[in-house]
Amino acid sequence: MAKKYKISENNLQEFWGLFRSNKTPEKLQTIVNNDPVLQKLQSDLRKIHDKAADYLDKVKKDEPDIYQYLQKHGFVK
């Protein structure tokens, strides 16, 4: 049986920060720099992030109601 992990409320922001952060911690970045597979993944994630940002800019301009809904529920800042 796999172990169950719980994320406490005080660590919740830190947990989601792993997915939102644009700045990678220095120690983690050195690991990524030494591994070509991780470099490729980081590159792919940056492309996905840029594509999503462009899409959200378009939604913000064309569909302000949908953008406000996304903001209200914490999907965009």
C-alpha angles and dihedrals in degrees: 000000000000120000117255118229124202125202112213122219093251090056096044095092090048090050094051089042088068088066099039104040116111092191116071117212112256096243092050091047091056089054090050091048091056096051121066093200092055090046089056091048092049090050092050092049091051090053091050091048092050092048091050091048091053090049092050090050089054092048090049091054100039103030110029092167092059091045091052089050090053090049093048091055095044101252093121132024 
